[in-house]
Amino acid sequence: MKEQVEEEASAKEVLDKIELLSGSPHGIYMLDRELASRAPALRGLLTLNEE
């Protein structure tokens, strides 16, 4: 349950950032890089959950 709450907060954070960017190409690029840097950590969590 705690993980779901954290995931929902994370999703809301991303949506809030997208809204703030208002279509700024540079801002979207920076957000994309930030989200890409999260991917390795998420892959590790998914692997742990599969075991």
C-alpha positions in Angstrom: 0.0 0.0 0.0 2.8 2.4 0.9 4.5 1.8 -2.5 1.2 2.7 -4.3 1.0 5.9 -2.4 4.6 6.7 -3.3 4.0 5.9 -7.0 0.9 8.1 -7.1 2.9 11.0 -5.5 5.6 10.5 -8.1 3.2 10.5 -11.0 1.5 13.7 -9.6 5.0 15.3 -9.4 5.7 14.5 -13.0 2.3 15.8 -14.2 2.8 19.0 -12.2 6.2 19.5 -13.8 4.7 19.0 -17.3 2.0 21.5 -16.5 4.6 24.1 -15.4 6.7 23.6 -18.6 3.8 24.7 -20.8 5.3 23.2 -23.9 8.8 24.6 -23.4 11.0 22.3 -25.6 14.1 22.9 -23.4 12.1 22.1 -20.2 10.6 19.0 -21.7 14.1 17.8 -22.7 15.4 18.4 -19.2 12.4 16.5 -17.7 13.0 13.6 -20.1 16.6 13.4 -19.0 15.5 13.5 -15.3 13.0 10.7 -15.9 15.5 8.6 -17.9 17.9 8.8 -14.9 15.2 7.2 -12.7 14.8 4.2 -15.1 17.8 2.1 -13.8 16.5 2.4 -10.2 13.0 1.4 -11.3 14.3 -1.6 -13.2 16.0 -2.7 -10.0 12.8 -2.5 -8.1 10.9 -4.4 -10.8 13.5 -7.2 -10.6 13.2 -7.4 -6.9 9.5 -7.7 -7.0 9.6 -10.5 -9.6 11.7 -12.7 -7.2 
